[in-house]
């Protein structure tokens, strides 16, 4: 168990809809990262938050947005969904407050299917 | 910029064969290096890590040595098992005051056949 919790585990929705994915990082970790993994593809970095502030952006579509709340949990919002958005979405956390960590800890992912 | 390049897959080996998955990196600072493993239907798990040059990370029979002179972090295992079938990702992190930045390779799929 990595200590990173993602909900829901599975999500099936129709094209054009909007969904919210949730991530609770490991206790004490300040950074949250979101990744997209499509079938037979590697990890695509979407966005990073550090202690509530956006710190880095990757290949995130304008239809997608994220935020990190004061309790450090994060949400990834996907809107106007298209069939091509079907993928596994992973959250990871790092940067433990106080001890310092160099590695990222991953959640089990949310499998999104757009029909 | 910082990046990781790892061996293309897929790789298919017989049980008890020797495994090497190559990984090289480009980084301007002093990165930490990692190998992650992803079993089917699961998230990525840290397999091993090395935080400075010449460090050797090891876990579950897998090893990798942080080679600054060749900017490499190749993953090796002397005798693979069917249960090692998974996707392996090489990664580096660069510590920044505003949060670690991570760079992942494209992943190498390994299938071990009995």
Contacts between the chains, C-beta under 8 A, distances in Angstrom:
chain1	res1	chain2	res2	distance
A	2	B	43	7.1
A	2	B	45	7.2
A	4	B	43	8.0
A	30	B	99	6.7
A	31	B	99	4.1
A	31	B	100	6.3
A	33	B	102	6.7
A	42	B	89	7.5
A	42	B	104	6.8
A	42	B	105	7.3
A	42	B	106	4.0
A	42	B	107	4.8
A	43	B	44	7.8
A	43	B	89	7.0
A	43	B	104	4.9
A	43	B	107	7.4
A	45	B	102	7.5
A	45	B	104	7.6
A	48	B	99	6.3
A	48	B	101	7.5
A	50	B	98	5.2
A	50	B	99	3.5
A	51	B	99	7.8
A	53	B	98	7.6
A	55	B	98	5.0
A	55	B	99	5.1
A	56	B	99	7.8
A	56	B	101	6.3
A	90	B	43	5.9
A	90	B	44	7.1
A	92	B	44	7.7
A	92	B	102	7.7
A	94	B	93	7.5
A	94	B	99	7.2
A	94	B	100	4.9
A	94	B	102	7.5
A	95	B	99	5.1
A	95	B	100	5.6
A	101	B	100	7.9
A	102	B	32	4.0
A	102	B	49	7.0
A	102	B	51	5.8
A	102	B	93	5.4
A	102	B	95	6.9
A	102	B	100	6.5
A	103	B	32	7.4
A	103	B	34	5.9
A	103	B	46	5.3
A	103	B	49	5.8
A	103	B	93	7.0
A	104	B	46	7.9
A	104	B	91	7.7
A	104	B	93	7.2
A	104	B	100	7.4
A	104	B	102	5.6
A	105	B	46	7.4
A	106	B	36	7.7
A	106	B	43	4.2
A	106	B	44	4.3
A	106	B	45	7.2
A	107	B	43	5.6
A	108	B	42	6.4
A	108	B	43	4.6
A	109	B	42	7.9
A	109	B	43	5.1
